[in-house]
Amino acid sequence: MAQEFNAIPETELEKQEEKAREILGSAGKNLVIHSDWKFDNDKNIQVGDNFLVNYN
C-alpha cells in the first residue's frame, strides 16, 4: 500500500488523499500526507482533523 501511495505524484493531491483514506483506519477533515510515506499497521492508524505528515 505504501508503494501505491508513494507512486502518486505530489501534484495529484486528491488522488493522494483518496489513497491515504483507503489505507488508514480513519481520518478527519483536511488530511495531507506527503510522499515518501512509510507506515506499518495501516488499518490501525487513526488521525483527526487538520493532520499533516511530511516526508521522511
C-alpha positions as CSV (number, residue, x, y, z in Angstrom):
1,M,0.0,0.0,0.0
2,A,2.8,2.5,0.8
3,Q,4.3,1.9,-2.6
4,E,1.0,2.7,-4.3
5,F,0.6,5.9,-2.3
6,N,4.2,7.0,-2.9
7,A,3.8,6.4,-6.7
8,I,1.1,9.1,-6.9
9,P,2.7,12.4,-8.0
10,E,2.6,15.3,-5.4
11,T,0.6,17.3,-8.0
12,E,-2.3,14.9,-7.7
13,L,-3.4,15.8,-4.1
14,E,-6.9,14.4,-4.5
15,K,-5.6,11.0,-5.6
16,Q,-3.1,11.0,-2.7
17,E,-5.9,11.8,-0.2
18,E,-8.2,9.2,-1.6
19,K,-5.4,6.5,-1.4
20,A,-4.5,7.6,2.1
21,R,-8.1,7.3,3.3
22,E,-8.2,3.8,1.8
23,I,-5.0,2.9,3.7
24,L,-5.8,4.4,7.1
25,G,-8.3,3.1,9.6
26,S,-9.9,6.6,9.8
27,A,-9.1,10.2,9.1
28,G,-10.7,13.6,9.8
29,K,-11.0,16.7,7.6
30,N,-8.0,18.3,5.9
31,L,-5.8,15.3,5.6
32,V,-2.4,16.0,3.9
33,I,0.3,13.3,3.6
34,H,3.5,13.9,1.6
35,S,5.3,11.1,0.0
36,D,7.7,9.2,0.7
37,W,5.4,8.0,3.4
38,K,6.4,4.9,5.4
39,F,4.0,3.2,7.7
40,D,3.1,-0.1,9.4
41,N,-0.2,-1.5,10.6
42,D,-2.1,0.9,8.3
43,K,-5.7,0.0,9.3
44,N,-4.7,0.6,13.0
45,I,-3.8,4.2,12.2
46,Q,-6.5,6.8,13.1
47,V,-5.9,10.5,12.7
48,G,-8.1,13.5,13.4
49,D,-8.8,16.8,11.6
50,N,-6.0,19.0,10.2
51,F,-3.5,16.2,10.0
52,L,-0.2,16.8,8.1
53,V,2.6,14.2,7.6
54,N,5.8,15.4,6.0
55,Y,8.2,13.2,4.1
56,N,11.0,11.1,5.7
